[in-house]
Amino acid sequence: MRRPLARVLALFIALGVSALIGQTLPGLHQPRQIENALRMRPKAVRILVYGRFLPIWFSNIDQGKVPPPSRIEDSPRNLTDIETYDRAGVRVVATVFAWMKPGEALPPEGSAPWRRLQDDFAVFLRRYGPHLTWVTLDNEPTFDRAEADFQPGIGGVPHALRFYGELAARAQAEKKTNASLAKLVVVSPGVYGMDQAARGELEANVAEKMLPLLDWAATNADIEAIDYHAHVKDADAFAAALDFMGKRSGKPVLVCEWSQAPAGTEWLNRPLDGGFRRRYDLPPMTARQFVSRCHSNRVALAQWEDFIALAPYDAGFIARSFALGSAFGVKVMLYPHGQWGNTQFDPCSLLLNRTVPLKEDGTPQASGAFFGPYSAMMAEFEKAARQR
């Protein structure tokens, strides 16, 4: 039963962080190199799978054309990684997204291209579903889908939701005929901004798409859980978001993306600290411009850590928000593994693979501000698991 927000927060304060570490699985969002990721002992990972590339990737794998593990670009390895993590005992979430090219609308309902996408999804489930615990049906639709996809389709339901509805129904049909898929959980596309929605501050153009998606997922019988992307300013915002979702849906929640990146937005857009600039002989620029500069000219670990020490991130965010997720019964919480060239999210990542030189063995250096708290949370989880 979902606990009221006030009761959850009271429990959180009374028992503290460690006592609330429960069944929620901590892990990594889209780890690009398995050998590095496994050193961090994830209990779950999320793998992104490009829907429109599935036939090509199936063919590549059948012909043995899979890049070596040292390569990190999107490729058939996204599929073979699913099997590798499963064999290592790590639970896997696969998000099938990018069904069309950017800006391209989904095909007309019932057309041959529409049916082909549904068939490709079914083949994916048969081949890789036995290695999955969860499958989500898209990433963040307001970014991935064309505006036309949100227009009413048959029966007045938005075209995209009818597409996801057919994917979900197809997944449930596959589960009924394939015993190896019996435990696979079918999850909604990702929703985000729920902390803003809780405050009534979600932008109108996002709310018009995101809230109907949440309500559709809450009432569609073929959707078994909801994916929430929790990039929030602080743990209180995270708790408010989970409470807001709980009031609209009684279904389990997965948090497939999780960070405190929004806490740094204003800071990133302000002029870089003068003392920091003088210490490292830098010209005037914003903090965001400094991150971008590091993408093309990596800096020493000490300089990067001096830079992050200027940011308004909360050192206790990872532990507190994970404990709150556990109190709310969230199934998984997956933190960004490495940097991917984005000035908003790269300051919060666990591994510094784009802004700081690699170590002599070719592996990324760890972020002192985030890797340590993440590792401490993992240790608390493992301790609690041993005591259960």
N, C-alpha and C positions, 0 to 999 in steps of 0.2 A: 504494500500500500504506500502511495506517495505521501511523504511527510510534508506538512505545511512549512513554508519558508522560515517562519519565526522559530518553529521547533527545531528545524535542521540547524539553524545558526546557533541556537542555544546549546544544542548538543555539541556542535563544533567547538564552542567556547569552553564548555564544561569538560569535555574529554581531551581536547587538544588534537593536534594533527595525527600523531602516531596511532591513537586509538581508533581513528576513523578509516585507516587503511583497510579496505575490505576486499570485495571480489572484483572490483574494477581492475582491468588489466592495463598496466602502463606499457607504452611501446613507442614506436617511431613512425612518423609520417614519411612515406616515400624514401626510404633509405636507398641510396644509389649504388653502394658497394657493400655486398653482403659481408665480406670479411671484416670490414670496419664496424658494421652494424652489430654483428653478433658479439663483438667484444663488449658491447653495452648491455648485453643480457636482456633484450626486449622480450616481452611476453606476447606482443602482437605487433604487426606491421601493416601498413597500407601500401598496396601496389596499384598504380594507375595503369589502366589498360585502354588503349585507343580503339574505340569501337569501329571506326571506319578502316583501321589498319588490320583488323582481325584476319580476314582472308589471306592477306599478304604475309602476316606473321605466322599463321598456320603453315603456309607453304614453305617459308624460310626454315621453320623448325623441322618440318618433314624432310627437307633437303639438307639438314645439318648446317644451315647458314646462320649461326648464332654468334654474335661478337663475343670475344673473350671477356672474362670477369673484370679486367682492368678498364673496359669501356663503360661509360656511364650514360651515354645518350639513350633516348627512348628507342627501343628496338625489341625484337623477339625475346630478348632477355627479360623484359617485363613479365612475360609469361613463364619462362623457365625459372625465374626467381621465386615464383609462387610455390613451385614444387620444392625448391631448395630450402626455403624457410619452413615449409611444412615438415620436411624430413628432419629439420633441426629442432622440432618441437615448438615452433613459434606459430601462434594463431595468425591467420592471414585475412585481411579485408581486401577485396579487389573492387576498385571503382572503375566501372566501364563508362567512359565518357568520350567527348570529342566525336560524337556520332557523325557529325558533318564538318565540313571545313568552316573556319571562323567566319561568322556572318551569313552562312548558308542555312536556309531553312530546312527543316525536316521534310522528307517527301510527302506527297498526299497520302492520307490514310488509305490503306488497302492496296496501294499501288505496288508494282513489282519491287521497286527500291525499298519501300517500307517493309515489305515481307522479307526481303533479303537481310535487312538489318536485324529483324527478329530472329531469322534463321541463324545468322552468324552468332547471335547471343546464345542461342540454344546449343550450338556446337561448342562455344566457349565453356558453357556450364558442364557439358558432358565430358570435355577434356580436362578441365581444371577445377570444376566444382568440388570434386572429392578432396581437393587439397585446401579448400576454403572453409572458413567458419561463417563469413558474411560476404554478401555481394551487394554493392550499392549501384544504383541505376544511372547515375550521372554525378558530376562534380558539383559545380555551383551554377545552376541553370541560367541565372540572370546574366552570367558572363558567357556561358557556353552556347546558349540558344539565341537564334535570331528573334527579332521583335515579333515577326509573324507567327512564331511558334507559341506565343502567349495569347494570340487571338482565339476567340471561341471556335471550337471545331464542332464535330457532330454532337448533338444534344446540348450545345452551349458550353461544353467543357473545353478549356484551352487545349490546343493541338498538342503541345508538349506533354500535358498530363495524360491525354489519351495514349500517346506513345509510351510513356512510362507505365501506364496501366496495362498495356499489352505485354510489355517486358515482364512485369511482375506476374501476370497471369501465366505467361510462358514458363517462367521459373517455377511456379507452383506446379504446373503440369509436368515439368521435367522431374520434380521432386517425387511426384506420385508414381512415376514409372521407373525411377532409378534409385534403388536402395542406397547407393553410395552418396546420394545427395540429400538423404533424409534429414540430416542435421544442419543443412545450409540455411542460413537466415537471410531473407530477402529484405533489403533496407532501402529506404527512400533516397532520392538525390539529396545532396547536401543543402541544408538551410543555414543561413548565417544572419548576423545582426539581431539575434534574439534579445540581447541585453538592451539594445536600442529600442526594440519593439516593446520591451517591458516598461521602458520609460516614456513610451509614446513618441520617440524621436527617430524612428526608422524613416528614411527618405521615402517620399510618396511613391516614386517610380519603382523602388525596390519592394516596398510593402505591397504594392498592387500585384506583384508576382510571387513574393516569398511567402506571405501569409496564406494565400490560397493553396500554395504547394504544401505548407505545413498542415493545413486543415484537410486537404485531400489525402495526404499520407496517414493522417490520424484516423480517417474513416474508411480507407480502402482495405478490404479484408485480406488482399494478397500482400500488403506491406506489413512486415512483422516488426520493424524497428525504424527509428528515424535517425538520420545522420545530421549532427549539428557541428558546424565548424566554429570553434570557440576561440577566436582571436579577440581578446577583451582587454580592457585597461587594467582590471584588477580582479581579485578573487570575489569581491562582493558583486561585481557585474556578472561574473560567471554564475554565481548562485541565483541572482535575479533572473537570468536567462533560463536556467533549468527550471525554476519555479514557474515562469511564464509558459514554457513548453508543457510542463506537467498539467497545467490547468486546461490546455487545449487538447492534450492527448495523454492517454494512459499507457502508451506503448514504450518499450525500452528505448534508450538513447545511446548512440555511439558518438563519440567525439573523435572524428578522424583527423581533424586539424586542431591544434591547440597552441596558443602562445600569448604573450603579453605585448605583442607588436604594437597595438594601438596606443599604448602608454608612451611610446616614443615619437608619435607622429608630429606633435607640435615641436618637440625638441629637434627633430631631424630637419625641420624647415627653418629653424632659427640660425643666426650666424654662429659659426664654430667658436667655441670658447677662446678668448684672446690669449690666455695663459698657455693653453694647449698649442695654439698656433705658434707662439713665440718659442716654446720649448722645442718644437720640431720644424721650425723655420718654414711655415706654411703661409701661402697667400690668403687673403680673405675669401671665405667660402662658407656655405651652410654645412651643417653636420651631414645632411644627405649627400651633398656634393663630395664630402670627404669619403663616404662609403663608396660612392661611384668611382672616385679616384683610386681607391684601394682595389677595385675590381680589375683595373688595368695596371696598377703599380702596387703590388703587395707591400705591406709594412711589417715590421718586426712585431712579434707577439706582444712585447712590452708596450709598444706604441698603441696597438689595437686595444689592449686592456686598459690603458690610460684613457683612451677615447670612450670606451663603454662605461667606465667609472663616472663619466660626466652625465650619463643618461638617467632618466627618472624611472628606471625599471625597479621593481620590488624584488629584493633578494629572496623573499619568502613566498613569492607567487607560485612557483611550481609545487611546493609542498602543500600550501593551503588550498589551492584550486584542485589538486588531485584528491585531497582529503574530502573536499566538498563534493566532488564527482562521486566518490565512493559513498558518501552519505545519501546522495540522491539515487544511487543504484545504476550509475552510468556503466555500460558494459566495457568500453575501452576508451583510453585517452592517449592520443598519439602525438608526440612532440616533433617539431621539425628536426630532421637528422643533420643535414648539412646545408650549406649555402647554395642558392641557385641563381644568383645574379640579380636579386631584388633588394633595393635599398631600404625597403620597409621591414622586410623579414630577416635579412641576413644578419643584422646586429643581434638577433635573438637566437640564432641557430646554435646547436650543440657543438658542431665541428666547423672549423674555420678553413674550408677548402678553397675559398676564392679570394679572401682578403689578406691572408697571412701565408708565408711560405710553408710548404709541406715539410715534414720532418725528413731526416736523412733516409729513412726506410720507405719514403713515398706516401706515408699516411698523413692525414690532416692533423693539425694541432687542435686541442680542445679549447673551447671557450671557458675561461675561468669563471665568468659570471653565470653561466647556465649549465655547463657540463657538471660542475660540482653539485649544485642543488638537484639536478636530475639524478645523478648517481646516488646521492643520499636518499632520495625518494625511492629509488629502486631497491636500495638496501633495506629500507623500512618495509617495503612490500614483501620482499623475500623473507624477512624476519617474521612478519605477520603470517605469511603462508606456512612457515615451518611450525608455528605455534597452533595453527588450526587443526 
